[in-house]
Amino acid sequence: YQIEMKTLDSFGFSNIGFIKIDTEGNEMPILIGAKKSIKANLPTIMIEVLANTPVDNSEFIWEFLYEKFGYNCVHLEEGKLVNTPNGQYLGKITKRSGDRSFNYIFIHPTKLIELFTTHHLQGEESVQN
């Protein structure tokens, strides 16, 4: 069988708010193929990274989203949302997880501001009504 592969950018989507990537170690080509969409929309991105895979994409993911686009990264650890400070730490968390996968959530600072501003304004309106 032959399967036609397309990049996310090739679809020309607009107004992308969230991307979930669960590609069993193929995060790099997915992110590269979504570069224009990410730049234009700054969506929240959840990436599942598998532990114990032949290729560790942690550093690439970090450099691509944090260094190129300015994203912040958080992960769930012992029931708490924790800041992920850098790419090496991202790789260590994944390795420490044993055979499990680990979800990282990348949020652009402008989206955090929108989230808190919207939530705050909605809260004020509901208090006033």
C-alpha positions in Angstrom: 0.0 0.0 0.0 1.0 3.6 -0.6 -0.2 6.2 1.7 -0.2 9.9 0.8 1.2 12.0 3.5 0.5 15.7 3.9 1.7 18.3 6.3 -0.6 20.2 8.5 0.4 23.4 6.7 -0.7 22.0 3.3 -4.3 22.0 4.5 -4.3 25.8 4.9 -6.3 25.7 8.2 -6.9 29.0 10.0 -7.9 29.6 13.6 -6.1 26.6 15.0 -6.4 26.6 18.8 -5.1 23.2 19.8 -2.9 20.5 18.3 -2.4 17.0 19.8 0.7 15.1 18.6 0.9 11.4 19.4 3.1 10.0 16.7 5.3 7.3 18.4 8.6 9.2 18.0 7.8 11.1 14.8 7.3 14.5 16.4 10.0 16.2 14.4 8.5 15.9 10.9 5.0 16.7 12.3 6.2 19.9 13.9 8.3 20.9 10.8 5.2 20.3 8.6 3.1 22.5 10.9 5.6 25.4 11.2 3.5 28.0 9.3 0.3 27.0 11.1 2.0 27.2 14.5 3.5 30.6 13.7 0.2 32.0 12.4 -2.0 30.6 15.2 0.2 30.0 18.3 -2.1 27.1 19.3 -1.7 25.2 22.6 0.1 22.0 21.7 0.0 18.7 23.6 2.8 16.3 22.7 2.9 12.7 23.9 6.5 11.6 24.1 7.3 7.9 24.6 10.0 6.7 26.9 12.5 4.2 25.7 12.2 5.0 22.0 15.2 4.7 19.6 15.0 8.5 18.9 14.8 11.1 21.7 13.1 14.1 20.2 13.0 16.0 23.5 15.7 18.5 22.6 14.3 19.1 19.2 10.8 19.7 20.5 12.1 22.1 23.1 14.3 24.0 20.6 11.5 24.2 18.1 8.7 25.3 20.3 10.5 27.3 23.1 13.4 28.8 21.3 11.8 29.4 17.9 8.3 30.4 19.0 8.6 31.3 22.7 6.3 28.6 24.1 6.2 27.7 27.8 6.0 24.0 28.7 4.2 22.3 31.5 3.6 18.7 32.5 1.6 16.8 35.1 3.7 15.4 37.9 2.2 13.7 41.0 -1.2 15.3 40.3 0.2 18.9 39.9 0.9 21.0 36.8 4.6 21.7 36.8 6.7 24.1 34.7 9.2 22.3 32.4 12.3 24.5 32.6 14.3 23.2 29.6 14.8 20.6 26.9 17.2 18.5 28.9 14.7 18.4 31.8 12.0 17.4 29.3 14.1 14.4 28.2 14.9 13.4 31.8 11.3 13.4 32.8 10.4 11.1 29.9 13.3 8.7 30.7 12.3 8.7 34.3 8.8 7.7 33.4 10.0 4.1 32.6 8.0 2.5 29.8 5.2 5.0 29.9 4.4 7.9 27.7 4.4 11.5 28.9 2.3 14.4 27.8 3.8 17.8 27.6 1.6 20.9 27.1 3.1 23.8 25.3 1.3 27.1 25.8 2.3 30.4 24.2 2.5 33.3 26.7 0.0 35.4 24.6 -2.6 32.6 25.0 -2.0 32.5 28.7 -2.8 36.2 28.9 -5.9 35.7 26.8 -7.0 32.8 29.0 -6.6 34.7 32.2 -8.0 37.9 30.8 -11.1 36.2 29.5 -11.6 34.1 32.7 -11.1 37.3 34.8 -13.6 39.3 32.7 -16.2 36.5 32.7 -15.8 36.2 36.5 -16.4 39.9 37.0 -19.5 39.9 34.8 -20.9 37.0 36.7 -20.3 38.7 40.0 -21.9 41.9 38.8 -25.1 40.1 37.5 
